[in-house]
Amino acid sequence: MNLKKIVGSILLISGVLIIFWTIYSSYNIFTAKSDIPEMFKIEEETTLLKEKVKIQDTQEQMAEAISEQIEKIIP
């Protein structure tokens, strides 16, 4: 019986400490004393530039294909 009380007390105290630690961390984030934890990394601009280049390449390919078709129709 005594062991159950000790284990219960330890679990209760650790739970209360975890709750206060999260409240303290949240307070620091909201008051801008600490940075927000980064969950996801934001992609850099280089990937956006690569996507733009791919779009321009496909547009150039479409323009070439259309000009070839027009040359076949109108010699």
N, C-alpha and C positions, 0 to 999 in steps of 0.2 A: 504494500500500500504506500509505503514511504517513497519507493522508487517511482511510482506513478506520479506522485506530487512533484517530485524533483524534475522529471522529464516534462511534465505539463507546465511547470513554471518556466523552464528553459525555453520551451516552444512559445509560450505566451510573451516572454520578454523579447525573444528574437523577432517575433511577429510585430510587436509594437515598435521595435527599433527600425525594422524595415519600413514600416509605414511612415515614421518620422523622417527617415532618410529620404524617402521619395518626396515628401512634402517639402523638405529643405531644398532638395535638388530642383524641384519645380519652381520654388520661390526664386532661386538663383537664376533660373532661365528666364522667368518672366520679368525680373528686374534687370536683366542684361548683365549680370555679374559673371555668368558663364555662357559658353556657346551651346547651341542646340546640338544634341548628339546627331551625327550624320547617319541616317539609316540607308539611304540610297545615294550613290555617287551620280552627280549630274554630268552628262556627257559634255565633252569639250566642244568648242566651236569647230574643230577640225573635222569632226564627223558631219557637221552641218555643211561645211564647205565641200566635203566629198560628195554628199547627196546632191548639192547644187551642180557639181561637175557632172555627175551621172545624168541628171535631168538635162543639162545642156548637151551632153553627148547624144542622148536619145533624140533630142530635138534636131540636132544636126543630122543624125542618121535618117530621121523622118523627112527632113528637107531634101537630102540627097535622093532618097527613094522616090519622093514626089517629082523631083526634077528629072530623074531617069524615066519615070513613067510618062511624063509630059513629052520628053524627047522621043519616046517610042511612038506616041500618038501623033505628034506634029514633027515631021522630020525637018 
